[in-house]
Amino acid sequence: MGEQQRVKFPQEIIDEYAALGVDLPALFSAGHLGTRMGVQILEASPEKVVATMPVEGNTQPYGLLHGGASAVLAETIGSIGSMLHGGSSKIAVGVDLNCTHHRGVRSGMVTGVATPVHRGRSTATYEIVISDEEGHRVCSARLTCLLRDVRPGDAAHARPAAD
């Protein structure tokens, strides 16, 4: 799927993780599933997360973008926004995802944009709009994540996906 590009993060987020000894831009990925599906995170902040995903390789038997692929893109970028909102002391765990699929896409790339609806102490909710290359809305989604405290051993599960 090509080489991983570096994600654009706000400097204050890079600094927060650097203070903990974490090079966030170097370690960051869309996760193992997102990587297999070709998800590329372009921009990430608590206010907005932008990513692309190819249609090819993510279709259902009729040759259309699989609704589950749209759900993966939506949950990936909504979770990233939630994680960045929660900061380095919290872990974002998806608890509710809903998706409405508006139109089929057979080729090209889709772009997902996640923006916050609610950002609280214990939950964060993001609206995700997925559009095709012509700017037509393909899917509308909403994700709510629980923000829980980091526990010992959580770092063992936070490994970057292999290229």
Chimera marker file (.cmm) of the C-alpha trace (Angstrom):
<marker_set name="trace">
<marker id="1" x="0.000" y="0.000" z="0.000" r="1" g="1" b="0" radius="0.5"/>
<marker id="2" x="3.005" y="2.292" z="-0.203" r="1" g="1" b="0" radius="0.5"/>
<marker id="3" x="5.145" y="3.764" z="2.489" r="1" g="1" b="0" radius="0.5"/>
<marker id="4" x="3.677" y="5.305" z="5.627" r="1" g="1" b="0" radius="0.5"/>
<marker id="5" x="3.711" y="9.097" z="5.562" r="1" g="1" b="0" radius="0.5"/>
<marker id="6" x="4.193" y="11.198" z="8.659" r="1" g="1" b="0" radius="0.5"/>
<marker id="7" x="1.057" y="12.543" z="10.280" r="1" g="1" b="0" radius="0.5"/>
<marker id="8" x="0.612" y="16.258" z="10.882" r="1" g="1" b="0" radius="0.5"/>
<marker id="9" x="0.118" y="16.726" z="14.668" r="1" g="1" b="0" radius="0.5"/>
<marker id="10" x="-0.199" y="19.998" z="16.613" r="1" g="1" b="0" radius="0.5"/>
<marker id="11" x="3.151" y="20.827" z="18.254" r="1" g="1" b="0" radius="0.5"/>
<marker id="12" x="1.693" y="20.818" z="21.790" r="1" g="1" b="0" radius="0.5"/>
<marker id="13" x="0.623" y="17.179" z="21.350" r="1" g="1" b="0" radius="0.5"/>
<marker id="14" x="4.049" y="16.193" z="20.025" r="1" g="1" b="0" radius="0.5"/>
<marker id="15" x="5.611" y="17.955" z="23.042" r="1" g="1" b="0" radius="0.5"/>
<marker id="16" x="3.262" y="16.225" z="25.526" r="1" g="1" b="0" radius="0.5"/>
<marker id="17" x="4.253" y="12.772" z="24.298" r="1" g="1" b="0" radius="0.5"/>
<marker id="18" x="7.942" y="13.744" z="23.911" r="1" g="1" b="0" radius="0.5"/>
<marker id="19" x="7.989" y="14.650" z="27.627" r="1" g="1" b="0" radius="0.5"/>
<marker id="20" x="7.073" y="11.005" z="28.281" r="1" g="1" b="0" radius="0.5"/>
<marker id="21" x="9.850" y="9.787" z="25.992" r="1" g="1" b="0" radius="0.5"/>
<marker id="22" x="7.474" y="8.923" z="23.138" r="1" g="1" b="0" radius="0.5"/>
<marker id="23" x="8.168" y="10.046" z="19.568" r="1" g="1" b="0" radius="0.5"/>
<marker id="24" x="4.487" y="10.122" z="18.598" r="1" g="1" b="0" radius="0.5"/>
<marker id="25" x="4.962" y="10.951" z="14.895" r="1" g="1" b="0" radius="0.5"/>
<marker id="26" x="7.497" y="8.129" z="14.481" r="1" g="1" b="0" radius="0.5"/>
<marker id="27" x="5.359" y="5.523" z="16.255" r="1" g="1" b="0" radius="0.5"/>
<marker id="28" x="1.926" y="6.562" z="15.041" r="1" g="1" b="0" radius="0.5"/>
<marker id="29" x="-0.097" y="4.378" z="12.687" r="1" g="1" b="0" radius="0.5"/>
<marker id="30" x="-3.702" y="3.548" z="11.866" r="1" g="1" b="0" radius="0.5"/>
<marker id="31" x="-3.226" y="0.228" z="13.673" r="1" g="1" b="0" radius="0.5"/>
<marker id="32" x="-2.818" y="-3.213" z="12.158" r="1" g="1" b="0" radius="0.5"/>
<marker id="33" x="-6.319" y="-3.352" z="10.636" r="1" g="1" b="0" radius="0.5"/>
<marker id="34" x="-6.127" y="0.201" z="9.306" r="1" g="1" b="0" radius="0.5"/>
<marker id="35" x="-2.739" y="-0.532" z="7.773" r="1" g="1" b="0" radius="0.5"/>
<marker id="36" x="-4.050" y="-3.682" z="6.032" r="1" g="1" b="0" radius="0.5"/>
<marker id="37" x="-6.921" y="-1.632" z="4.622" r="1" g="1" b="0" radius="0.5"/>
<marker id="38" x="-4.625" y="1.136" z="3.383" r="1" g="1" b="0" radius="0.5"/>
<marker id="39" x="-5.804" y="3.840" z="5.789" r="1" g="1" b="0" radius="0.5"/>
<marker id="40" x="-3.454" y="6.833" z="5.717" r="1" g="1" b="0" radius="0.5"/>
<marker id="41" x="-3.783" y="9.393" z="8.495" r="1" g="1" b="0" radius="0.5"/>
<marker id="42" x="-3.005" y="12.839" z="7.073" r="1" g="1" b="0" radius="0.5"/>
<marker id="43" x="-3.802" y="15.164" z="9.973" r="1" g="1" b="0" radius="0.5"/>
<marker id="44" x="-4.607" y="14.481" z="13.616" r="1" g="1" b="0" radius="0.5"/>
<marker id="45" x="-5.668" y="16.770" z="16.450" r="1" g="1" b="0" radius="0.5"/>
<marker id="46" x="-8.488" y="16.719" z="19.021" r="1" g="1" b="0" radius="0.5"/>
<marker id="47" x="-10.372" y="19.164" z="16.769" r="1" g="1" b="0" radius="0.5"/>
<marker id="48" x="-10.039" y="17.311" z="13.453" r="1" g="1" b="0" radius="0.5"/>
<marker id="49" x="-8.689" y="14.024" z="12.105" r="1" g="1" b="0" radius="0.5"/>
<marker id="50" x="-8.347" y="13.479" z="8.347" r="1" g="1" b="0" radius="0.5"/>
<marker id="51" x="-7.523" y="10.185" z="6.631" r="1" g="1" b="0" radius="0.5"/>
<marker id="52" x="-7.829" y="8.476" z="3.256" r="1" g="1" b="0" radius="0.5"/>
<marker id="53" x="-8.532" y="4.876" z="2.293" r="1" g="1" b="0" radius="0.5"/>
<marker id="54" x="-8.496" y="3.188" z="-1.123" r="1" g="1" b="0" radius="0.5"/>
<marker id="55" x="-11.689" y="1.603" z="-2.398" r="1" g="1" b="0" radius="0.5"/>
<marker id="56" x="-9.714" y="-1.130" z="-4.160" r="1" g="1" b="0" radius="0.5"/>
<marker id="57" x="-9.196" y="-4.056" z="-1.800" r="1" g="1" b="0" radius="0.5"/>
<marker id="58" x="-12.030" y="-2.888" z="0.471" r="1" g="1" b="0" radius="0.5"/>
<marker id="59" x="-15.071" y="-3.869" z="-1.594" r="1" g="1" b="0" radius="0.5"/>
<marker id="60" x="-17.981" y="-6.260" z="-1.149" r="1" g="1" b="0" radius="0.5"/>
<marker id="61" x="-18.976" y="-8.864" z="-3.789" r="1" g="1" b="0" radius="0.5"/>
<marker id="62" x="-20.816" y="-6.298" z="-5.967" r="1" g="1" b="0" radius="0.5"/>
<marker id="63" x="-17.637" y="-4.245" z="-6.338" r="1" g="1" b="0" radius="0.5"/>
<marker id="64" x="-18.784" y="-1.405" z="-4.071" r="1" g="1" b="0" radius="0.5"/>
<marker id="65" x="-16.915" y="-0.052" z="-1.053" r="1" g="1" b="0" radius="0.5"/>
<marker id="66" x="-17.816" y="-2.386" z="1.810" r="1" g="1" b="0" radius="0.5"/>
<marker id="67" x="-19.876" y="-0.748" z="4.553" r="1" g="1" b="0" radius="0.5"/>
<marker id="68" x="-17.614" y="-2.422" z="7.095" r="1" g="1" b="0" radius="0.5"/>
<marker id="69" x="-14.616" y="-0.718" z="5.501" r="1" g="1" b="0" radius="0.5"/>
<marker id="70" x="-16.314" y="2.646" z="5.988" r="1" g="1" b="0" radius="0.5"/>
<marker id="71" x="-16.970" y="1.650" z="9.609" r="1" g="1" b="0" radius="0.5"/>
<marker id="72" x="-13.285" y="0.791" z="10.098" r="1" g="1" b="0" radius="0.5"/>
<marker id="73" x="-12.236" y="4.165" z="8.695" r="1" g="1" b="0" radius="0.5"/>
<marker id="74" x="-14.795" y="5.961" z="10.876" r="1" g="1" b="0" radius="0.5"/>
<marker id="75" x="-13.851" y="4.147" z="14.083" r="1" g="1" b="0" radius="0.5"/>
<marker id="76" x="-10.147" y="4.573" z="13.393" r="1" g="1" b="0" radius="0.5"/>
<marker id="77" x="-10.240" y="8.337" z="12.970" r="1" g="1" b="0" radius="0.5"/>
<marker id="78" x="-12.884" y="8.957" z="15.642" r="1" g="1" b="0" radius="0.5"/>
<marker id="79" x="-10.777" y="6.960" z="18.099" r="1" g="1" b="0" radius="0.5"/>
<marker id="80" x="-7.671" y="8.952" z="17.185" r="1" g="1" b="0" radius="0.5"/>
<marker id="81" x="-9.478" y="12.231" z="17.883" r="1" g="1" b="0" radius="0.5"/>
<marker id="82" x="-10.746" y="10.823" z="21.187" r="1" g="1" b="0" radius="0.5"/>
<marker id="83" x="-7.270" y="9.603" z="22.134" r="1" g="1" b="0" radius="0.5"/>
<marker id="84" x="-5.736" y="12.991" z="21.416" r="1" g="1" b="0" radius="0.5"/>
<marker id="85" x="-8.502" y="14.737" z="23.373" r="1" g="1" b="0" radius="0.5"/>
<marker id="86" x="-7.941" y="12.425" z="26.350" r="1" g="1" b="0" radius="0.5"/>
<marker id="87" x="-4.200" y="13.022" z="26.298" r="1" g="1" b="0" radius="0.5"/>
<marker id="88" x="-1.373" y="10.749" z="27.301" r="1" g="1" b="0" radius="0.5"/>
<marker id="89" x="-2.997" y="9.721" z="30.603" r="1" g="1" b="0" radius="0.5"/>
<marker id="90" x="-6.133" y="8.262" z="28.958" r="1" g="1" b="0" radius="0.5"/>
<marker id="91" x="-7.004" y="5.455" z="26.561" r="1" g="1" b="0" radius="0.5"/>
<marker id="92" x="-9.937" y="5.834" z="24.178" r="1" g="1" b="0" radius="0.5"/>
<marker id="93" x="-12.140" y="2.746" z="23.826" r="1" g="1" b="0" radius="0.5"/>
<marker id="94" x="-14.997" y="2.759" z="21.311" r="1" g="1" b="0" radius="0.5"/>
<marker id="95" x="-18.364" y="1.987" z="22.916" r="1" g="1" b="0" radius="0.5"/>
<marker id="96" x="-20.844" y="3.012" z="20.213" r="1" g="1" b="0" radius="0.5"/>
<marker id="97" x="-20.524" y="3.323" z="16.438" r="1" g="1" b="0" radius="0.5"/>
<marker id="98" x="-23.295" y="3.961" z="13.950" r="1" g="1" b="0" radius="0.5"/>
<marker id="99" x="-22.957" y="4.436" z="10.222" r="1" g="1" b="0" radius="0.5"/>
<marker id="100" x="-25.388" y="5.504" z="7.529" r="1" g="1" b="0" radius="0.5"/>
<marker id="101" x="-24.275" y="4.627" z="3.993" r="1" g="1" b="0" radius="0.5"/>
<marker id="102" x="-25.511" y="7.112" z="1.406" r="1" g="1" b="0" radius="0.5"/>
<marker id="103" x="-24.017" y="6.035" z="-1.924" r="1" g="1" b="0" radius="0.5"/>
<marker id="104" x="-21.812" y="3.389" z="-3.464" r="1" g="1" b="0" radius="0.5"/>
<marker id="105" x="-18.231" y="3.905" z="-4.582" r="1" g="1" b="0" radius="0.5"/>
<marker id="106" x="-16.436" y="1.536" z="-6.985" r="1" g="1" b="0" radius="0.5"/>
<marker id="107" x="-12.968" y="3.044" z="-7.333" r="1" g="1" b="0" radius="0.5"/>
<marker id="108" x="-10.549" y="5.705" z="-6.181" r="1" g="1" b="0" radius="0.5"/>
<marker id="109" x="-10.023" y="6.958" z="-2.670" r="1" g="1" b="0" radius="0.5"/>
<marker id="110" x="-12.395" y="8.000" z="0.060" r="1" g="1" b="0" radius="0.5"/>
<marker id="111" x="-11.561" y="10.650" z="2.637" r="1" g="1" b="0" radius="0.5"/>
<marker id="112" x="-12.794" y="10.621" z="6.221" r="1" g="1" b="0" radius="0.5"/>
<marker id="113" x="-12.976" y="13.723" z="8.397" r="1" g="1" b="0" radius="0.5"/>
<marker id="114" x="-13.733" y="13.366" z="12.111" r="1" g="1" b="0" radius="0.5"/>
<marker id="115" x="-14.835" y="16.388" z="14.141" r="1" g="1" b="0" radius="0.5"/>
<marker id="116" x="-15.940" y="16.474" z="17.786" r="1" g="1" b="0" radius="0.5"/>
<marker id="117" x="-19.568" y="16.596" z="18.836" r="1" g="1" b="0" radius="0.5"/>
<marker id="118" x="-18.753" y="16.247" z="22.567" r="1" g="1" b="0" radius="0.5"/>
<marker id="119" x="-15.428" y="16.163" z="24.414" r="1" g="1" b="0" radius="0.5"/>
<marker id="120" x="-15.822" y="15.446" z="28.100" r="1" g="1" b="0" radius="0.5"/>
<marker id="121" x="-13.762" y="13.969" z="30.938" r="1" g="1" b="0" radius="0.5"/>
<marker id="122" x="-14.986" y="10.396" z="30.521" r="1" g="1" b="0" radius="0.5"/>
<marker id="123" x="-16.389" y="10.256" z="26.967" r="1" g="1" b="0" radius="0.5"/>
<marker id="124" x="-15.782" y="11.802" z="23.578" r="1" g="1" b="0" radius="0.5"/>
<marker id="125" x="-18.123" y="11.686" z="20.590" r="1" g="1" b="0" radius="0.5"/>
<marker id="126" x="-17.036" y="12.411" z="17.015" r="1" g="1" b="0" radius="0.5"/>
<marker id="127" x="-18.990" y="12.863" z="13.800" r="1" g="1" b="0" radius="0.5"/>
<marker id="128" x="-17.237" y="11.306" z="10.825" r="1" g="1" b="0" radius="0.5"/>
<marker id="129" x="-18.017" y="12.244" z="7.219" r="1" g="1" b="0" radius="0.5"/>
<marker id="130" x="-16.633" y="9.976" z="4.500" r="1" g="1" b="0" radius="0.5"/>
<marker id="131" x="-16.601" y="11.411" z="0.969" r="1" g="1" b="0" radius="0.5"/>
<marker id="132" x="-15.536" y="10.210" z="-2.466" r="1" g="1" b="0" radius="0.5"/>
<marker id="133" x="-13.056" y="11.997" z="-4.732" r="1" g="1" b="0" radius="0.5"/>
<marker id="134" x="-15.815" y="14.213" z="-6.136" r="1" g="1" b="0" radius="0.5"/>
<marker id="135" x="-16.779" y="15.361" z="-2.643" r="1" g="1" b="0" radius="0.5"/>
<marker id="136" x="-20.023" y="13.359" z="-2.498" r="1" g="1" b="0" radius="0.5"/>
<marker id="137" x="-20.902" y="12.082" z="0.967" r="1" g="1" b="0" radius="0.5"/>
<marker id="138" x="-20.577" y="8.302" z="1.014" r="1" g="1" b="0" radius="0.5"/>
<marker id="139" x="-21.145" y="7.674" z="4.718" r="1" g="1" b="0" radius="0.5"/>
<marker id="140" x="-22.087" y="9.583" z="7.869" r="1" g="1" b="0" radius="0.5"/>
<marker id="141" x="-20.969" y="8.046" z="11.149" r="1" g="1" b="0" radius="0.5"/>
<marker id="142" x="-20.873" y="8.848" z="14.844" r="1" g="1" b="0" radius="0.5"/>
<marker id="143" x="-18.471" y="7.274" z="17.337" r="1" g="1" b="0" radius="0.5"/>
<marker id="144" x="-18.513" y="7.555" z="21.122" r="1" g="1" b="0" radius="0.5"/>
<marker id="145" x="-15.410" y="6.516" z="23.036" r="1" g="1" b="0" radius="0.5"/>
<marker id="146" x="-14.966" y="5.904" z="26.744" r="1" g="1" b="0" radius="0.5"/>
<marker id="147" x="-11.868" y="7.673" z="28.048" r="1" g="1" b="0" radius="0.5"/>
<marker id="148" x="-10.320" y="5.517" z="30.744" r="1" g="1" b="0" radius="0.5"/>
<marker id="149" x="-7.138" y="5.965" z="32.722" r="1" g="1" b="0" radius="0.5"/>
<marker id="150" x="-3.980" y="4.293" z="31.424" r="1" g="1" b="0" radius="0.5"/>
<marker id="151" x="-3.217" y="1.154" z="33.440" r="1" g="1" b="0" radius="0.5"/>
<marker id="152" x="0.074" y="-0.673" z="33.928" r="1" g="1" b="0" radius="0.5"/>
<marker id="153" x="0.576" y="-2.987" z="30.978" r="1" g="1" b="0" radius="0.5"/>
<marker id="154" x="-1.385" y="-0.865" z="28.488" r="1" g="1" b="0" radius="0.5"/>
<marker id="155" x="1.866" y="0.197" z="26.803" r="1" g="1" b="0" radius="0.5"/>
<marker id="156" x="2.590" y="-3.437" z="25.916" r="1" g="1" b="0" radius="0.5"/>
<marker id="157" x="-0.443" y="-3.371" z="23.611" r="1" g="1" b="0" radius="0.5"/>
<marker id="158" x="0.318" y="0.013" z="22.016" r="1" g="1" b="0" radius="0.5"/>
<marker id="159" x="2.799" y="-1.114" z="19.400" r="1" g="1" b="0" radius="0.5"/>
<marker id="160" x="2.937" y="0.535" z="15.975" r="1" g="1" b="0" radius="0.5"/>
<marker id="161" x="1.704" y="-1.513" z="13.021" r="1" g="1" b="0" radius="0.5"/>
<marker id="162" x="4.360" y="-3.031" z="10.781" r="1" g="1" b="0" radius="0.5"/>
<marker id="163" x="4.852" y="-1.383" z="7.380" r="1" g="1" b="0" radius="0.5"/>
<link id1="1" id2="2" r="1" g="1" b="0" radius="0.2"/>
<link id1="2" id2="3" r="1" g="1" b="0" radius="0.2"/>
<link id1="3" id2="4" r="1" g="1" b="0" radius="0.2"/>
<link id1="4" id2="5" r="1" g="1" b="0" radius="0.2"/>
<link id1="5" id2="6" r="1" g="1" b="0" radius="0.2"/>
<link id1="6" id2="7" r="1" g="1" b="0" radius="0.2"/>
<link id1="7" id2="8" r="1" g="1" b="0" radius="0.2"/>
<link id1="8" id2="9" r="1" g="1" b="0" radius="0.2"/>
<link id1="9" id2="10" r="1" g="1" b="0" radius="0.2"/>
<link id1="10" id2="11" r="1" g="1" b="0" radius="0.2"/>
<link id1="11" id2="12" r="1" g="1" b="0" radius="0.2"/>
<link id1="12" id2="13" r="1" g="1" b="0" radius="0.2"/>
<link id1="13" id2="14" r="1" g="1" b="0" radius="0.2"/>
<link id1="14" id2="15" r="1" g="1" b="0" radius="0.2"/>
<link id1="15" id2="16" r="1" g="1" b="0" radius="0.2"/>
<link id1="16" id2="17" r="1" g="1" b="0" radius="0.2"/>
<link id1="17" id2="18" r="1" g="1" b="0" radius="0.2"/>
<link id1="18" id2="19" r="1" g="1" b="0" radius="0.2"/>
<link id1="19" id2="20" r="1" g="1" b="0" radius="0.2"/>
<link id1="20" id2="21" r="1" g="1" b="0" radius="0.2"/>
<link id1="21" id2="22" r="1" g="1" b="0" radius="0.2"/>
<link id1="22" id2="23" r="1" g="1" b="0" radius="0.2"/>
<link id1="23" id2="24" r="1" g="1" b="0" radius="0.2"/>
<link id1="24" id2="25" r="1" g="1" b="0" radius="0.2"/>
<link id1="25" id2="26" r="1" g="1" b="0" radius="0.2"/>
<link id1="26" id2="27" r="1" g="1" b="0" radius="0.2"/>
<link id1="27" id2="28" r="1" g="1" b="0" radius="0.2"/>
<link id1="28" id2="29" r="1" g="1" b="0" radius="0.2"/>
<link id1="29" id2="30" r="1" g="1" b="0" radius="0.2"/>
<link id1="30" id2="31" r="1" g="1" b="0" radius="0.2"/>
<link id1="31" id2="32" r="1" g="1" b="0" radius="0.2"/>
<link id1="32" id2="33" r="1" g="1" b="0" radius="0.2"/>
<link id1="33" id2="34" r="1" g="1" b="0" radius="0.2"/>
<link id1="34" id2="35" r="1" g="1" b="0" radius="0.2"/>
<link id1="35" id2="36" r="1" g="1" b="0" radius="0.2"/>
<link id1="36" id2="37" r="1" g="1" b="0" radius="0.2"/>
<link id1="37" id2="38" r="1" g="1" b="0" radius="0.2"/>
<link id1="38" id2="39" r="1" g="1" b="0" radius="0.2"/>
<link id1="39" id2="40" r="1" g="1" b="0" radius="0.2"/>
<link id1="40" id2="41" r="1" g="1" b="0" radius="0.2"/>
<link id1="41" id2="42" r="1" g="1" b="0" radius="0.2"/>
<link id1="42" id2="43" r="1" g="1" b="0" radius="0.2"/>
<link id1="43" id2="44" r="1" g="1" b="0" radius="0.2"/>
<link id1="44" id2="45" r="1" g="1" b="0" radius="0.2"/>
<link id1="45" id2="46" r="1" g="1" b="0" radius="0.2"/>
<link id1="46" id2="47" r="1" g="1" b="0" radius="0.2"/>
<link id1="47" id2="48" r="1" g="1" b="0" radius="0.2"/>
<link id1="48" id2="49" r="1" g="1" b="0" radius="0.2"/>
<link id1="49" id2="50" r="1" g="1" b="0" radius="0.2"/>
<link id1="50" id2="51" r="1" g="1" b="0" radius="0.2"/>
<link id1="51" id2="52" r="1" g="1" b="0" radius="0.2"/>
<link id1="52" id2="53" r="1" g="1" b="0" radius="0.2"/>
<link id1="53" id2="54" r="1" g="1" b="0" radius="0.2"/>
<link id1="54" id2="55" r="1" g="1" b="0" radius="0.2"/>
<link id1="55" id2="56" r="1" g="1" b="0" radius="0.2"/>
<link id1="56" id2="57" r="1" g="1" b="0" radius="0.2"/>
<link id1="57" id2="58" r="1" g="1" b="0" radius="0.2"/>
<link id1="58" id2="59" r="1" g="1" b="0" radius="0.2"/>
<link id1="59" id2="60" r="1" g="1" b="0" radius="0.2"/>
<link id1="60" id2="61" r="1" g="1" b="0" radius="0.2"/>
<link id1="61" id2="62" r="1" g="1" b="0" radius="0.2"/>
<link id1="62" id2="63" r="1" g="1" b="0" radius="0.2"/>
<link id1="63" id2="64" r="1" g="1" b="0" radius="0.2"/>
<link id1="64" id2="65" r="1" g="1" b="0" radius="0.2"/>
<link id1="65" id2="66" r="1" g="1" b="0" radius="0.2"/>
<link id1="66" id2="67" r="1" g="1" b="0" radius="0.2"/>
<link id1="67" id2="68" r="1" g="1" b="0" radius="0.2"/>
<link id1="68" id2="69" r="1" g="1" b="0" radius="0.2"/>
<link id1="69" id2="70" r="1" g="1" b="0" radius="0.2"/>
<link id1="70" id2="71" r="1" g="1" b="0" radius="0.2"/>
<link id1="71" id2="72" r="1" g="1" b="0" radius="0.2"/>
<link id1="72" id2="73" r="1" g="1" b="0" radius="0.2"/>
<link id1="73" id2="74" r="1" g="1" b="0" radius="0.2"/>
<link id1="74" id2="75" r="1" g="1" b="0" radius="0.2"/>
<link id1="75" id2="76" r="1" g="1" b="0" radius="0.2"/>
<link id1="76" id2="77" r="1" g="1" b="0" radius="0.2"/>
<link id1="77" id2="78" r="1" g="1" b="0" radius="0.2"/>
<link id1="78" id2="79" r="1" g="1" b="0" radius="0.2"/>
<link id1="79" id2="80" r="1" g="1" b="0" radius="0.2"/>
<link id1="80" id2="81" r="1" g="1" b="0" radius="0.2"/>
<link id1="81" id2="82" r="1" g="1" b="0" radius="0.2"/>
<link id1="82" id2="83" r="1" g="1" b="0" radius="0.2"/>
<link id1="83" id2="84" r="1" g="1" b="0" radius="0.2"/>
<link id1="84" id2="85" r="1" g="1" b="0" radius="0.2"/>
<link id1="85" id2="86" r="1" g="1" b="0" radius="0.2"/>
<link id1="86" id2="87" r="1" g="1" b="0" radius="0.2"/>
<link id1="87" id2="88" r="1" g="1" b="0" radius="0.2"/>
<link id1="88" id2="89" r="1" g="1" b="0" radius="0.2"/>
<link id1="89" id2="90" r="1" g="1" b="0" radius="0.2"/>
<link id1="90" id2="91" r="1" g="1" b="0" radius="0.2"/>
<link id1="91" id2="92" r="1" g="1" b="0" radius="0.2"/>
<link id1="92" id2="93" r="1" g="1" b="0" radius="0.2"/>
<link id1="93" id2="94" r="1" g="1" b="0" radius="0.2"/>
<link id1="94" id2="95" r="1" g="1" b="0" radius="0.2"/>
<link id1="95" id2="96" r="1" g="1" b="0" radius="0.2"/>
<link id1="96" id2="97" r="1" g="1" b="0" radius="0.2"/>
<link id1="97" id2="98" r="1" g="1" b="0" radius="0.2"/>
<link id1="98" id2="99" r="1" g="1" b="0" radius="0.2"/>
<link id1="99" id2="100" r="1" g="1" b="0" radius="0.2"/>
<link id1="100" id2="101" r="1" g="1" b="0" radius="0.2"/>
<link id1="101" id2="102" r="1" g="1" b="0" radius="0.2"/>
<link id1="102" id2="103" r="1" g="1" b="0" radius="0.2"/>
<link id1="103" id2="104" r="1" g="1" b="0" radius="0.2"/>
<link id1="104" id2="105" r="1" g="1" b="0" radius="0.2"/>
<link id1="105" id2="106" r="1" g="1" b="0" radius="0.2"/>
<link id1="106" id2="107" r="1" g="1" b="0" radius="0.2"/>
<link id1="107" id2="108" r="1" g="1" b="0" radius="0.2"/>
<link id1="108" id2="109" r="1" g="1" b="0" radius="0.2"/>
<link id1="109" id2="110" r="1" g="1" b="0" radius="0.2"/>
<link id1="110" id2="111" r="1" g="1" b="0" radius="0.2"/>
<link id1="111" id2="112" r="1" g="1" b="0" radius="0.2"/>
<link id1="112" id2="113" r="1" g="1" b="0" radius="0.2"/>
<link id1="113" id2="114" r="1" g="1" b="0" radius="0.2"/>
<link id1="114" id2="115" r="1" g="1" b="0" radius="0.2"/>
<link id1="115" id2="116" r="1" g="1" b="0" radius="0.2"/>
<link id1="116" id2="117" r="1" g="1" b="0" radius="0.2"/>
<link id1="117" id2="118" r="1" g="1" b="0" radius="0.2"/>
<link id1="118" id2="119" r="1" g="1" b="0" radius="0.2"/>
<link id1="119" id2="120" r="1" g="1" b="0" radius="0.2"/>
<link id1="120" id2="121" r="1" g="1" b="0" radius="0.2"/>
<link id1="121" id2="122" r="1" g="1" b="0" radius="0.2"/>
<link id1="122" id2="123" r="1" g="1" b="0" radius="0.2"/>
<link id1="123" id2="124" r="1" g="1" b="0" radius="0.2"/>
<link id1="124" id2="125" r="1" g="1" b="0" radius="0.2"/>
<link id1="125" id2="126" r="1" g="1" b="0" radius="0.2"/>
<link id1="126" id2="127" r="1" g="1" b="0" radius="0.2"/>
<link id1="127" id2="128" r="1" g="1" b="0" radius="0.2"/>
<link id1="128" id2="129" r="1" g="1" b="0" radius="0.2"/>
<link id1="129" id2="130" r="1" g="1" b="0" radius="0.2"/>
<link id1="130" id2="131" r="1" g="1" b="0" radius="0.2"/>
<link id1="131" id2="132" r="1" g="1" b="0" radius="0.2"/>
<link id1="132" id2="133" r="1" g="1" b="0" radius="0.2"/>
<link id1="133" id2="134" r="1" g="1" b="0" radius="0.2"/>
<link id1="134" id2="135" r="1" g="1" b="0" radius="0.2"/>
<link id1="135" id2="136" r="1" g="1" b="0" radius="0.2"/>
<link id1="136" id2="137" r="1" g="1" b="0" radius="0.2"/>
<link id1="137" id2="138" r="1" g="1" b="0" radius="0.2"/>
<link id1="138" id2="139" r="1" g="1" b="0" radius="0.2"/>
<link id1="139" id2="140" r="1" g="1" b="0" radius="0.2"/>
<link id1="140" id2="141" r="1" g="1" b="0" radius="0.2"/>
<link id1="141" id2="142" r="1" g="1" b="0" radius="0.2"/>
<link id1="142" id2="143" r="1" g="1" b="0" radius="0.2"/>
<link id1="143" id2="144" r="1" g="1" b="0" radius="0.2"/>
<link id1="144" id2="145" r="1" g="1" b="0" radius="0.2"/>
<link id1="145" id2="146" r="1" g="1" b="0" radius="0.2"/>
<link id1="146" id2="147" r="1" g="1" b="0" radius="0.2"/>
<link id1="147" id2="148" r="1" g="1" b="0" radius="0.2"/>
<link id1="148" id2="149" r="1" g="1" b="0" radius="0.2"/>
<link id1="149" id2="150" r="1" g="1" b="0" radius="0.2"/>
<link id1="150" id2="151" r="1" g="1" b="0" radius="0.2"/>
<link id1="151" id2="152" r="1" g="1" b="0" radius="0.2"/>
<link id1="152" id2="153" r="1" g="1" b="0" radius="0.2"/>
<link id1="153" id2="154" r="1" g="1" b="0" radius="0.2"/>
<link id1="154" id2="155" r="1" g="1" b="0" radius="0.2"/>
<link id1="155" id2="156" r="1" g="1" b="0" radius="0.2"/>
<link id1="156" id2="157" r="1" g="1" b="0" radius="0.2"/>
<link id1="157" id2="158" r="1" g="1" b="0" radius="0.2"/>
<link id1="158" id2="159" r="1" g="1" b="0" radius="0.2"/>
<link id1="159" id2="160" r="1" g="1" b="0" radius="0.2"/>
<link id1="160" id2="161" r="1" g="1" b="0" radius="0.2"/>
<link id1="161" id2="162" r="1" g="1" b="0" radius="0.2"/>
<link id1="162" id2="163" r="1" g="1" b="0" radius="0.2"/>
</marker_set>
